[in-house]
Amino acid sequence: MNARLLAPLAIAASLAGAAVEAQSLPNLRIGLREDPDIMDPTLARSFVGRIVFASLCDKLFDINDKLEIVPQLAAGYRWENPKTLLITLRDGVTFHDGEKMDAEAVRYSLMRHLTMQGSFRRGEITDLDSAEVVDPLTVRLRLKQPSSPFLSQLTDRAGMVVSPKAAEAAGRDFGAKPVCAGPFRFVERVAQDRIVLERFANYWNAANIHFSRVTFQPITDSTARLANLQSGTLELIEVTSPSDVPSIRRDRRLALSTVDGLGYWSVIFNIGNGVRAQTPIGQDRRVREAFDLSIDREALIQVAYEGLHTPSSQPIPPASPMHVRDLRVTARNLDRAKALLREAGVRTPVPVDLMVANSPELRQVAEVMQSMVAEAGFELRIVATEFASALQAGVRGDFQAYLSGWSGRPDPDGNVWTFMHSRGAQNDGKYSNPEVDGLLDGTRAESGPAERTALYAQAFRIALTQDRARAFLWHPKILVAHTTRLQGFSLLPDGLIRLQGMRLR
């Protein structure tokens, strides 16, 4: 038999062998707290979506347990000068549709993140001026100015590379059937029920993937999630209710992993996003300050989360070297809150609609806040909304106040700029202050942690202490429970579930 016939037969045999191997591997079932939003890395913004993306879409870079930046789709990088980044790519990587992952695909993906209408990545890589293909495995990124957080942004959705062929064919429907270069490929999605991914045999690190399929199931009730884990219907779950922790620890079949997270929870005030900003709390900083002063953060966390989380009044967690130490947690002061409402000349009780994602834990948080702020002179009306719908309402400005969480990023810029800058894609309340914009832009141009921290301190004094753009409440601890049959699981501070190296015994 000649060589031309042998080559296709060898490829077919290899594919058949990979298929048999995949069929012999177990499936993994993961319980999520909510149903993710759109599965398009350019348009997505939910934390649960990031958990799914970790299996679906590899990034140029990732982080390790020390929060150091490590290559993933990239093979390496070097700064040619403070405004020019040269990235070399891993050879032999293919997308789920069989197309090559190369420098042109990276250029295309970055430009898509930067220019696509509705992109939530634009604010993360706004310093990118151009992306040039040097050769098939090398791309040169030119920045408008030096940017200390830029490389860190490429460790998340802004660094995800999509198949240009699939993205062009699907347009804005790409999220319905995403095509990336991760360890698993998309199979199906049933809203509020499941997202199913299948092992991608041609993944560049396939030898480190030990599951045939992974199914993500949104279960908003924490008790139901835990019950599914205990019954064996799920192998791993997000734990959102600390009251579940004792029973998890008592169960010898289960293991619990915990880590201090990088994110925060806050109340966003609608200050300038459409007609629903035209309220006392939207238009008068004194009313927002009164609302903030009426919340007892310690008591709120104790009641709703058994004291597990860390009270806060800023977006940068205490573990970060750029945490602003001088910005103390706001202490409850009802007398001052009442005085501020009198100064504002508003009629009490001041009505405030608070939008929250419709889960038992968050409804309880809202109910505790409702009782607290009532003592100062507020009538808090809880608007429980399906999670993805709440995200969309936030973008539209269809809210007065919004209890919202952010999973956090290793570099503080990822916790701040896009939410507090007037051009930030996730600045749902449309807060705008040119002085704050200048300070936040300055944090990107500086490279020294001390210099950046000083600029953050100035920005927070204006945005948070003076303007009361948001009321930050706490930094969460991340909890994940899983069957002891699951080996090799490691929880990083970003809370993502990385399946590389994990096995079911």
C-alpha positions in Angstrom: 0.0 0.0 0.0 1.4 3.4 -0.9 2.2 6.2 1.5 -0.7 8.4 0.3 -3.2 5.8 1.4 -1.4 5.0 4.6 -1.5 8.6 5.9 -5.4 8.9 5.9 -5.7 5.5 7.4 -3.3 6.5 10.2 -5.3 9.6 10.9 -8.5 7.7 10.9 -7.1 5.1 13.3 -5.9 7.9 15.6 -9.3 9.6 15.6 -11.0 6.3 16.3 -8.6 5.6 19.2 -9.3 9.0 20.6 -13.1 8.4 20.4 -12.8 5.1 22.2 -10.6 6.7 24.9 -13.1 9.6 25.3 -16.0 7.1 25.7 -14.2 5.3 28.5 -13.7 8.5 30.5 -16.3 9.5 33.1 -18.6 12.5 32.8 -18.5 15.4 35.3 -21.5 17.3 36.6 -21.1 20.8 38.1 -23.8 22.7 40.0 -23.8 26.5 39.4 -25.5 29.1 41.5 -27.1 30.7 38.4 -27.6 30.3 34.7 -24.8 32.1 32.9 -25.5 34.9 30.5 -24.4 34.7 26.8 -21.6 32.3 26.0 -19.7 34.8 23.9 -16.5 36.0 25.6 -16.8 39.4 24.0 -20.4 40.0 25.3 -20.5 38.0 28.5 -20.2 39.5 32.0 -21.2 36.9 34.6 -19.0 35.0 37.0 -20.8 31.7 36.4 -20.1 32.2 32.7 -16.4 32.5 33.4 -16.6 29.1 35.1 -18.0 27.5 31.9 -15.5 29.5 29.8 -12.6 27.9 31.7 -13.5 24.6 30.1 -14.6 26.0 26.7 -12.2 28.9 25.7 -8.5 28.9 26.5 -6.8 32.3 27.0 -3.5 33.7 25.9 -2.5 33.7 29.6 -3.7 32.3 32.9 -2.7 32.7 36.5 -1.3 30.3 39.0 -1.9 29.9 42.7 0.4 32.8 43.5 -1.5 35.0 41.1 1.4 35.0 38.7 0.8 35.3 35.0 1.6 32.1 33.1 1.3 31.3 29.4 -1.7 29.3 28.1 -2.3 29.7 24.3 0.8 31.9 24.4 4.2 30.3 24.5 5.8 33.4 25.8 6.0 37.2 25.6 8.4 40.1 26.0 7.9 43.9 26.1 9.9 45.4 23.2 9.3 48.8 24.9 6.7 50.1 27.4 4.1 50.4 24.7 4.9 47.3 22.5 4.1 43.7 23.6 5.4 40.8 21.5 3.5 37.5 22.1 4.7 34.1 20.7 2.0 31.5 20.3 1.8 27.8 21.1 2.3 25.7 17.9 -0.2 23.1 16.7 -3.3 24.5 18.4 -6.6 24.1 16.7 -10.1 25.4 17.3 -13.1 23.2 17.8 -14.0 23.6 14.2 -10.6 22.3 13.0 -9.3 25.8 12.0 -5.8 26.7 13.1 -5.3 29.0 16.1 -2.7 31.4 14.9 -1.6 35.0 15.1 -4.3 36.2 12.7 -6.9 34.5 15.0 -5.4 36.4 18.0 -5.5 39.7 16.1 -9.1 39.1 15.0 -10.2 38.2 18.5 -8.6 41.2 20.1 -10.1 43.6 17.5 -13.5 41.9 18.1 -13.2 42.5 21.8 -12.2 46.1 21.2 -14.7 47.1 18.5 -17.7 44.9 18.6 -20.9 46.8 19.6 -21.9 45.9 23.2 -18.4 44.5 24.0 -17.7 44.3 27.7 -14.0 43.7 27.0 -13.5 47.2 25.4 -12.9 48.9 28.7 -10.4 46.2 29.7 -8.2 46.6 26.7 -9.0 50.2 25.8 -5.2 51.0 25.7 -4.7 48.7 22.8 -4.0 50.7 19.6 -3.3 47.9 17.1 -2.5 44.2 16.7 0.0 43.2 14.0 0.6 39.7 12.6 4.4 39.2 12.6 4.3 35.6 11.4 1.8 32.7 12.0 3.0 32.3 15.6 3.9 35.8 16.6 1.7 38.9 17.2 2.8 42.4 18.1 0.4 44.5 20.2 1.0 48.3 20.2 -0.5 50.3 23.1 -1.6 53.9 23.1 0.3 54.4 26.3 2.1 52.2 28.9 -0.5 50.1 30.7 0.5 48.2 33.8 -2.6 46.0 34.0 -2.8 45.2 30.3 -1.1 41.8 30.4 -3.3 40.8 33.4 -6.4 41.5 31.3 -5.3 38.8 28.8 -5.6 36.2 31.6 -9.4 36.4 31.4 -12.1 36.9 28.7 -10.2 39.6 26.9 -7.5 37.0 26.3 -9.8 34.4 24.9 -9.3 33.6 21.3 -12.3 32.6 19.1 -12.4 31.0 15.7 -12.6 33.8 13.2 -14.4 31.6 10.7 -17.1 30.6 13.2 -17.4 34.1 14.6 -17.9 35.7 11.1 -20.4 33.0 10.1 -22.5 33.4 13.3 -22.2 37.2 13.9 -24.0 38.2 17.1 -25.4 34.7 17.4 -21.9 33.3 18.1 -22.8 32.9 21.8 -25.5 30.3 20.9 -22.7 28.0 19.6 -19.3 29.2 20.6 -16.1 27.9 19.0 -12.9 28.3 20.8 -9.7 26.4 21.6 -10.4 25.0 25.0 -10.4 21.4 26.4 -14.1 20.9 25.7 -16.3 21.9 22.8 -19.9 23.1 23.0 -22.7 20.6 22.5 -25.9 22.1 23.7 -27.5 24.6 26.1 -31.0 24.4 27.6 -31.8 27.7 29.4 -32.1 27.4 33.2 -31.3 23.6 32.9 -27.9 22.7 31.5 -24.9 23.5 29.4 -23.2 20.4 28.0 -19.6 20.4 26.7 -17.7 17.4 25.2 -14.0 16.6 25.4 -12.1 18.0 22.4 -9.8 15.2 21.2 -7.4 17.6 19.4 -6.9 19.9 22.4 -3.3 20.9 22.8 -3.2 19.5 26.3 -5.6 16.6 25.9 -3.4 14.2 27.9 -4.3 16.3 31.0 -8.1 16.1 30.4 -9.8 13.1 32.0 -13.5 13.6 31.4 -15.6 12.7 28.4 -18.2 15.4 29.1 -18.9 18.1 31.5 -22.4 19.3 32.3 -23.1 22.6 34.1 -26.4 22.7 35.8 -27.8 26.0 37.3 -29.5 25.4 40.6 -30.3 28.7 42.4 -31.3 27.2 45.7 -28.1 26.3 47.7 -30.0 23.6 49.7 -31.0 21.9 46.5 -27.5 22.1 45.1 -26.1 20.5 48.2 -28.8 17.8 48.1 -27.8 16.9 44.5 -24.2 16.7 45.5 -25.0 14.4 48.5 -27.1 12.2 46.4 -24.4 11.8 43.7 -26.4 13.6 41.0 -23.5 16.2 40.9 -19.8 15.8 41.6 -19.0 19.5 42.4 -20.9 22.6 43.4 -20.5 26.3 44.2 -21.4 26.8 47.9 -23.2 30.1 48.4 -24.7 29.5 51.8 -22.2 29.2 54.7 -24.9 27.5 56.7 -24.3 24.4 54.5 -20.6 24.2 55.5 -21.1 22.2 58.8 -23.1 19.5 57.0 -20.5 19.3 54.2 -17.7 18.9 56.7 -19.6 16.1 58.5 -20.1 14.1 55.4 -17.1 11.8 54.8 -18.0 11.5 51.1 -17.5 15.2 50.5 -14.6 17.7 50.6 -14.7 21.5 51.0 -12.3 23.9 49.4 -12.2 27.6 50.5 -10.1 30.6 49.5 -10.3 34.4 50.0 -11.7 35.8 46.8 -10.6 38.7 44.7 -14.1 40.2 44.3 -16.7 42.2 46.1 -20.5 42.8 46.5 -21.9 46.3 46.3 -25.0 48.3 45.8 -24.9 50.2 42.5 -26.9 53.5 42.4 -28.4 54.6 39.1 -27.1 58.1 38.9 -27.3 58.8 35.1 -28.6 55.8 33.2 -32.0 56.8 31.8 -35.2 57.9 33.4 -35.0 55.6 36.4 -32.0 57.7 37.6 -34.4 60.6 38.3 -35.0 59.6 42.0 -33.8 61.1 45.3 -31.2 58.4 45.7 -30.0 58.8 42.1 -29.7 62.6 42.1 -28.7 63.5 45.7 -25.4 62.2 47.1 -26.7 63.0 50.6 -29.4 60.4 50.2 -26.9 57.8 48.9 -24.6 58.6 51.9 -27.6 58.2 54.3 -28.4 54.8 52.7 -24.8 53.7 53.1 -24.6 54.8 56.7 -27.7 52.9 57.6 -26.1 49.5 56.8 -24.3 47.6 59.5 -22.0 45.5 57.4 -20.8 43.3 60.2 -24.3 42.4 61.3 -25.4 41.9 57.7 -22.6 39.4 57.0 -23.3 37.7 60.4 -27.0 37.2 59.7 -26.8 36.2 56.0 -23.4 34.5 55.8 -22.6 33.5 59.4 -19.8 36.0 59.6 -17.8 34.3 56.9 -17.1 37.2 54.5 -15.0 40.4 55.1 -16.8 43.8 55.4 -15.6 46.4 53.0 -16.1 49.9 51.6 -13.9 49.6 48.5 -13.4 47.4 45.5 -9.8 46.3 46.2 -9.6 43.3 48.7 -7.3 43.4 51.8 -5.0 40.7 50.3 -4.0 43.0 47.5 -0.8 45.1 47.9 -2.9 48.0 46.5 -5.7 47.8 49.0 -6.3 51.4 50.3 -5.6 50.9 54.0 -6.7 54.4 55.0 -10.2 53.9 53.6 -12.0 52.4 56.6 -15.1 50.3 56.4 -18.2 52.6 56.7 -19.6 52.3 60.2 -23.3 52.4 60.8 -24.5 55.9 62.0 -28.3 56.2 62.1 -28.3 59.7 63.6 -26.1 61.0 60.7 -28.2 59.2 58.1 -31.4 60.8 59.4 -29.7 64.2 59.5 -28.6 63.8 55.9 -32.1 63.0 54.8 -33.3 66.2 56.6 -30.6 68.2 54.8 -31.7 66.8 51.5 -35.2 67.9 52.1 -36.7 64.6 51.1 -40.0 63.2 52.4 -39.5 60.0 54.4 -39.8 57.2 54.1 -37.7 57.5 50.9 -38.8 54.8 48.4 -35.9 52.8 46.9 -36.3 49.8 44.5 -33.4 47.4 45.1 -32.9 44.8 42.3 -31.4 41.5 43.3 -30.8 38.2 41.6 -33.6 35.8 42.6 -31.8 33.4 44.9 -32.6 32.6 48.5 -29.3 33.9 49.8 -29.5 37.3 48.1 -33.2 37.7 49.0 -32.1 37.2 52.6 -29.4 39.8 52.3 -31.9 42.2 50.8 -34.4 41.6 53.5 -31.8 42.3 56.2 -30.9 45.5 54.4 -34.5 46.4 54.1 -34.9 46.2 57.9 -31.7 48.2 58.5 -32.4 51.1 56.2 -36.0 51.4 57.3 -34.6 52.7 60.7 -33.0 55.6 58.9 -36.1 56.5 56.9 -36.0 54.4 53.7 -38.7 52.2 52.3 -36.7 49.5 50.5 -38.7 47.5 47.9 -37.0 44.3 46.9 -37.2 43.5 43.1 -36.1 39.9 42.8 -35.1 39.3 39.2 -33.7 36.3 37.2 -29.9 36.6 37.2 -29.3 37.1 33.4 -32.3 39.4 33.2 -30.9 41.5 36.0 -27.7 41.9 34.1 -29.6 43.2 31.1 -31.7 45.5 33.2 -28.5 46.9 34.7 -27.2 47.7 31.2 -30.5 49.4 30.2 -30.7 51.4 33.4 -33.9 49.7 34.4 -33.2 49.9 38.1 -32.8 52.5 41.0 -30.3 50.4 43.1 -28.8 47.1 42.2 -27.2 44.6 44.6 -24.5 43.1 42.4 -21.3 41.0 42.8 -18.0 40.9 41.0 -15.7 37.9 41.1 -12.6 40.0 41.0 -9.3 40.1 39.1 -5.6 39.8 40.1 -4.8 43.3 39.1 -7.0 46.0 40.8 -7.7 47.7 37.5 -10.1 44.8 36.7 -12.1 45.6 39.8 -12.2 49.3 39.3 -11.8 51.0 35.9 -14.7 49.3 34.0 -17.1 50.1 36.9 -16.2 53.6 37.9 -14.8 55.3 34.8 -17.3 57.2 32.7 -16.3 55.1 29.7 -16.4 51.8 31.6 -18.5 49.2 29.9 -19.9 47.9 33.2 -20.6 51.3 34.8 -24.3 50.5 35.0 -25.1 53.5 37.1 -23.4 55.8 34.6 -21.4 57.6 37.3 -19.2 60.3 35.8 -16.6 62.5 37.3 -13.7 63.8 35.1 -11.3 64.0 38.0 -11.9 60.3 38.9 -11.5 59.4 35.2 -8.1 61.1 35.2 -7.0 59.4 38.3 -8.1 55.9 37.1 -6.3 56.5 33.8 -3.3 57.4 35.8 -3.3 54.1 37.6 -2.9 52.4 34.3 0.1 54.5 33.2 1.9 54.0 36.5 3.8 50.7 37.1 4.8 51.0 40.8 2.3 49.6 43.4 2.8 52.5 45.8 2.2 55.1 43.1 -0.9 53.3 41.8 -2.3 52.8 45.4 -2.0 56.6 46.0 -4.0 57.3 42.9 -6.6 54.8 43.8 -6.9 56.4 47.3 -7.5 59.8 45.7 -10.1 58.3 43.2 -12.0 56.5 46.0 -12.1 59.6 48.3 -13.9 61.4 45.5 -16.0 58.6 44.0 -16.9 56.7 47.2 -16.6 59.1 50.1 -17.6 62.3 48.4 -19.9 61.3 45.5 -21.1 58.0 47.0 -21.2 56.3 43.5 -21.6 52.9 45.1 -21.9 51.3 48.5 -19.4 48.5 48.7 -20.4 45.9 51.3 -18.1 42.9 51.5 -15.3 40.8 50.0 -16.5 37.1 49.7 -14.8 33.9 50.6 -15.1 31.3 47.8 -16.4 27.9 48.8 -16.6 24.8 46.6 -17.7 21.4 47.7 -17.1 18.2 45.8 -17.2 14.4 46.1 -14.0 12.9 47.6 -13.9 10.8 44.4 -12.8 13.9 42.6 -9.0 14.1 42.6 -6.7 16.9 41.7 -9.1 19.8 42.3 -7.3 23.1 43.2 -9.2 26.3 44.0 -7.6 29.6 43.1 -8.6 33.0 44.4 -10.4 33.8 41.1 -12.9 31.0 41.9 -12.7 29.4 38.4 -12.9 25.6 38.0 -10.0 24.4 35.9 -10.5 20.8 34.8 -6.9 20.2 33.7 -5.4 17.4 35.9 -8.7 16.5 37.6 -9.9 12.9 37.7 -12.9 10.9 39.1 -11.7 8.0 41.1 
